[in-house]
């Protein structure tokens, strides 16, 4: 039985997938999904519990909440949220927030 050996032209699957995502322009879309899934971690359970809808379209975070008080609080901290989301993503994924 022969042993399988790694050759120098082999690379980790993660690197290949990352290159494919980048080549097909899906890298930022995957980051958007990661940010949406990390929303409770980014903003805490109270905000996550009040969030009804969350999506990113054309670098705008569209956020719908079921609490007008919470919406007002988050509107005042809009720049902090943008910074936190972009820092998590590793690049400027959003430039504005729209509260619905």
Phi and psi in degrees as GROMACS dihedral restraints (atoms count N, CA, C in turn):
[ dihedral_restraints ]
;  ai    aj    ak    al  type     phi  dphi    fc
    3     4     5     6     1   -93.6    20    10
    4     5     6     7     1   147.0    20    10
    6     7     8     9     1   -86.2    20    10
    7     8     9    10     1   140.6    20    10
    9    10    11    12     1   -83.4    20    10
   10    11    12    13     1   128.8    20    10
   12    13    14    15     1  -115.7    20    10
   13    14    15    16     1   145.2    20    10
   15    16    17    18     1   -76.3    20    10
   16    17    18    19     1   136.5    20    10
   18    19    20    21     1  -100.6    20    10
   19    20    21    22     1   165.6    20    10
   21    22    23    24     1   -68.6    20    10
   22    23    24    25     1   -16.5    20    10
   24    25    26    27     1   -91.2    20    10
   25    26    27    28     1     1.6    20    10
   27    28    29    30     1   -83.9    20    10
   28    29    30    31     1   145.7    20    10
   30    31    32    33     1  -138.5    20    10
   31    32    33    34     1   159.0    20    10
   33    34    35    36     1   -60.1    20    10
   34    35    36    37     1   146.9    20    10
   36    37    38    39     1   -58.3    20    10
   37    38    39    40     1   -38.0    20    10
   39    40    41    42     1   -57.2    20    10
   40    41    42    43     1   -42.8    20    10
   42    43    44    45     1   -64.1    20    10
   43    44    45    46     1   -39.9    20    10
   45    46    47    48     1   -66.6    20    10
   46    47    48    49     1   -45.2    20    10
   48    49    50    51     1   -63.2    20    10
   49    50    51    52     1   -44.0    20    10
   51    52    53    54     1   -58.3    20    10
   52    53    54    55     1   -42.9    20    10
   54    55    56    57     1   -65.3    20    10
   55    56    57    58     1   -40.0    20    10
   57    58    59    60     1   -63.8    20    10
   58    59    60    61     1   -45.7    20    10
   60    61    62    63     1   -59.6    20    10
   61    62    63    64     1   -41.8    20    10
   63    64    65    66     1   -67.0    20    10
   64    65    66    67     1   -42.9    20    10
   66    67    68    69     1   -62.7    20    10
   67    68    69    70     1   -36.1    20    10
   69    70    71    72     1   -94.5    20    10
   70    71    72    73     1     6.9    20    10
   72    73    74    75     1    70.8    20    10
   73    74    75    76     1    27.2    20    10
   75    76    77    78     1  -104.6    20    10
   76    77    78    79     1     0.1    20    10
   78    79    80    81     1   -59.6    20    10
   79    80    81    82     1   -48.0    20    10
   81    82    83    84     1   -70.2    20    10
   82    83    84    85     1   -32.0    20    10
   84    85    86    87     1   -64.6    20    10
   85    86    87    88     1   -41.0    20    10
   87    88    89    90     1   -65.3    20    10
   88    89    90    91     1   -38.5    20    10
   90    91    92    93     1   -64.3    20    10
   91    92    93    94     1   -38.6    20    10
   93    94    95    96     1   -59.6    20    10
   94    95    96    97     1   -43.8    20    10
   96    97    98    99     1   -64.1    20    10
   97    98    99   100     1   -40.9    20    10
   99   100   101   102     1   -61.6    20    10
  100   101   102   103     1   -43.2    20    10
  102   103   104   105     1   -63.1    20    10
  103   104   105   106     1   -45.4    20    10
  105   106   107   108     1   -61.6    20    10
  106   107   108   109     1   -42.1    20    10
  108   109   110   111     1   -68.2    20    10
  109   110   111   112     1   -27.0    20    10
  111   112   113   114     1   -91.1    20    10
  112   113   114   115     1     4.1    20    10
  114   115   116   117     1   -51.5    20    10
  115   116   117   118     1   -47.6    20    10
  117   118   119   120     1   -60.3    20    10
  118   119   120   121     1   -37.2    20    10
  120   121   122   123     1   -69.1    20    10
  121   122   123   124     1   -39.8    20    10
  123   124   125   126     1   -71.8    20    10
  124   125   126   127     1   -40.3    20    10
  126   127   128   129     1  -111.3    20    10
  127   128   129   130     1   -10.2    20    10
  129   130   131   132     1    93.6    20    10
  130   131   132   133     1   161.4    20    10
  132   133   134   135     1   -65.6    20    10
  133   134   135   136     1   -32.7    20    10
  135   136   137   138     1   -64.4    20    10
  136   137   138   139     1   -46.4    20    10
  138   139   140   141     1   -68.8    20    10
  139   140   141   142     1   -42.9    20    10
  141   142   143   144     1   -60.8    20    10
  142   143   144   145     1   -38.5    20    10
  144   145   146   147     1   -66.5    20    10
  145   146   147   148     1   -33.1    20    10
  147   148   149   150     1   -86.8    20    10
  148   149   150   151     1    -8.6    20    10
  150   151   152   153     1   -78.7    20    10
  151   152   153   154     1   121.9    20    10
  153   154   155   156     1   -94.1    20    10
  154   155   156   157     1   -40.3    20    10
  156   157   158   159     1  -144.1    20    10
  157   158   159   160     1   141.9    20    10
  159   160   161   162     1  -147.8    20    10
  160   161   162   163     1   121.1    20    10
  162   163   164   165     1  -153.4    20    10
  163   164   165   166     1   162.6    20    10
  165   166   167   168     1  -121.2    20    10
  166   167   168   169     1   124.5    20    10
  168   169   170   171     1  -133.8    20    10
  169   170   171   172     1   124.6    20    10
  171   172   173   174     1    50.2    20    10
  172   173   174   175     1    47.9    20    10
  174   175   176   177     1    65.3    20    10
  175   176   177   178     1    19.7    20    10
  177   178   179   180     1  -117.6    20    10
  178   179   180   181     1   125.2    20    10
  180   181   182   183     1   -82.7    20    10
  181   182   183   184     1   118.2    20    10
  183   184   185   186     1  -100.1    20    10
  184   185   186   187     1   119.4    20    10
  186   187   188   189     1  -127.8    20    10
  187   188   189   190     1   121.7    20    10
  189   190   191   192     1  -116.2    20    10
  190   191   192   193     1   129.4    20    10
  192   193   194   195     1  -120.7    20    10
  193   194   195   196     1   155.6    20    10
  195   196   197   198     1   -98.0    20    10
  196   197   198   199     1    15.1    20    10
  198   199   200   201     1  -134.5    20    10
  199   200   201   202     1   118.9    20    10
  201   202   203   204     1   -68.8    20    10
  202   203   204   205     1   -31.4    20    10
  204   205   206   207     1   -66.0    20    10
  205   206   207   208     1   -45.7    20    10
  207   208   209   210     1   -64.5    20    10
  208   209   210   211     1   -40.2    20    10
  210   211   212   213     1   -59.5    20    10
  211   212   213   214     1   -44.2    20    10
  213   214   215   216     1   -63.3    20    10
  214   215   216   217     1   -42.6    20    10
  216   217   218   219     1   -60.7    20    10
  217   218   219   220     1   -45.8    20    10
  219   220   221   222     1   -70.2    20    10
  220   221   222   223     1   -32.3    20    10
  222   223   224   225     1   -61.9    20    10
  223   224   225   226     1   -37.2    20    10
  225   226   227   228     1   -70.1    20    10
  226   227   228   229     1   -26.7    20    10
  228   229   230   231     1  -106.3    20    10
  229   230   231   232     1    27.3    20    10
  231   232   233   234     1   -54.5    20    10
  232   233   234   235     1   -46.2    20    10
  234   235   236   237     1   -65.7    20    10
  235   236   237   238     1   -33.8    20    10
  237   238   239   240     1   -66.5    20    10
  238   239   240   241     1   -41.8    20    10
  240   241   242   243     1   -63.9    20    10
  241   242   243   244     1   -45.6    20    10
  243   244   245   246     1   -58.9    20    10
  244   245   246   247     1   -45.4    20    10
  246   247   248   249     1   -62.0    20    10
  247   248   249   250     1   -45.9    20    10
  249   250   251   252     1   -62.4    20    10
  250   251   252   253     1   -44.3    20    10
  252   253   254   255     1   -65.5    20    10
  253   254   255   256     1   -46.1    20    10
  255   256   257   258     1   -65.9    20    10
  256   257   258   259     1   -36.3    20    10
  258   259   260   261     1   -65.4    20    10
  259   260   261   262     1   -41.9    20    10
  261   262   263   264     1   -62.6    20    10
  262   263   264   265     1   -42.8    20    10
  264   265   266   267     1   -70.4    20    10
  265   266   267   268     1   -28.7    20    10
  267   268   269   270     1    92.4    20    10
  268   269   270   271     1    -2.2    20    10
  270   271   272   273     1  -161.2    20    10
  271   272   273   274     1   163.3    20    10
  273   274   275   276     1   -67.1    20    10
  274   275   276   277     1    95.0    20    10
  276   277   278   279     1   -90.4    20    10
  277   278   279   280     1   -26.7    20    10
  279   280   281   282     1  -130.9    20    10
  280   281   282   283     1   152.3    20    10
  282   283   284   285     1  -123.7    20    10
  283   284   285   286     1   -10.9    20    10
  285   286   287   288     1  -155.0    20    10
  286   287   288   289     1   164.4    20    10
  288   289   290   291     1  -128.6    20    10
  289   290   291   292     1   134.1    20    10
  291   292   293   294     1  -114.2    20    10
  292   293   294   295     1   125.1    20    10
  294   295   296   297     1   -99.4    20    10
  295   296   297   298     1   122.9    20    10
